[in-house]
Every structure is written in structure tokens, then in C-alpha cells.
């Protein structure tokens, strides 16, 4: 399972969904879906834009956690 850490990075940078969405040219709804993990896929261009605007690396925004049944 991939966990998004966008909310944490945004809080660290003190930037709101509306401000970040405006800077990136994304709708606030789509950015909120990314932030809450309610997405199945993300374009690399979106990931690049997030990293550029938040001055971070992809690993700061995404974390892999094995599913419980994979661990058994």
C-alpha cells in the first residue's frame, strides 16, 4: 500500500490546499484527493510539480507499507 504524506509536508511548509493548488494549476478537489490518499494513480508531472513547489523529494510525499496479508 502506498501512503501519501502530502498533508504532513504541506503542514511543515505552512501552505494551504488552495494556495498550493493555485501555484500548481490543479483544482483544490484533486489536490485534496491526493492529500487524503483517495487516488489510485498520479502522473509523474503532478509528482514533479508537488516536489518543485514544496521543495521536497518524492520519498517525502509517498511511503510504501506492505499490506498485512503480504507480510503473513
C-alpha positions as CSV (number, residue, x, y, z in Angstrom):
1,X,0.0,0.0,0.0
2,X,1.2,3.5,-0.8
3,X,0.6,6.1,1.8
4,X,0.6,9.8,0.9
5,X,2.4,12.2,3.2
6,X,1.4,15.3,1.4
7,X,-0.6,16.7,4.3
8,X,2.5,16.4,6.6
9,X,4.7,18.2,4.1
10,X,2.2,20.9,3.5
11,X,1.9,21.5,7.2
12,X,5.7,21.7,7.6
13,X,5.8,24.2,4.7
14,X,2.7,26.1,6.1
15,X,0.9,26.0,2.8
16,X,-2.8,25.5,2.3
17,X,-4.6,23.3,-0.3
18,X,-5.9,26.4,-2.0
19,X,-2.5,28.1,-2.2
20,X,-0.7,25.0,-3.4
21,X,-3.4,24.2,-6.0
22,X,-3.2,27.7,-7.3
23,X,0.6,27.6,-7.7
24,X,0.4,24.2,-9.4
25,X,-2.7,24.8,-11.6
26,X,-4.5,21.9,-10.0
27,X,-8.1,22.0,-8.7
28,X,-8.3,22.1,-4.9
29,X,-10.5,19.0,-5.1
30,X,-7.9,17.0,-7.0
31,X,-5.2,18.2,-4.6
32,X,-7.3,17.2,-1.6
33,X,-7.8,13.7,-3.1
34,X,-4.0,13.3,-3.4
35,X,-3.6,14.7,0.2
36,X,-6.1,12.2,1.7
37,X,-4.9,9.3,-0.4
38,X,-8.2,8.9,-2.3
39,X,-6.4,8.3,-5.6
40,X,-5.3,5.2,-7.5
41,X,-2.7,6.8,-9.6
42,X,-0.7,10.1,-10.1
43,X,1.0,11.4,-13.1
44,X,4.8,12.0,-12.8
45,X,4.2,15.6,-13.9
46,X,2.0,16.1,-10.9
47,X,4.6,14.5,-8.6
48,X,7.3,16.7,-10.1
49,X,5.1,19.8,-9.6
50,X,4.5,18.9,-6.0
51,X,8.2,18.3,-5.4
52,X,9.1,21.6,-7.1
53,X,6.5,23.7,-5.2
54,X,7.2,22.1,-1.9
55,X,11.0,21.8,-2.3
56,X,11.0,18.1,-1.4
57,X,11.7,14.7,-2.8
58,X,9.1,12.1,-3.9
59,X,10.1,10.0,-0.9
60,X,8.9,12.8,1.3
61,X,5.5,12.6,-0.2
62,X,5.0,8.8,-0.6
63,X,5.6,5.9,1.7
64,X,5.3,2.1,0.9
65,X,3.7,0.0,3.6
66,X,3.2,-3.7,2.9
67,X,-0.3,-5.0,3.1
68,X,-0.9,-7.1,6.2
69,X,-1.7,-10.2,4.1
70,X,1.6,-9.7,2.2
71,X,3.5,-9.9,5.5
72,X,2.0,-13.2,6.6
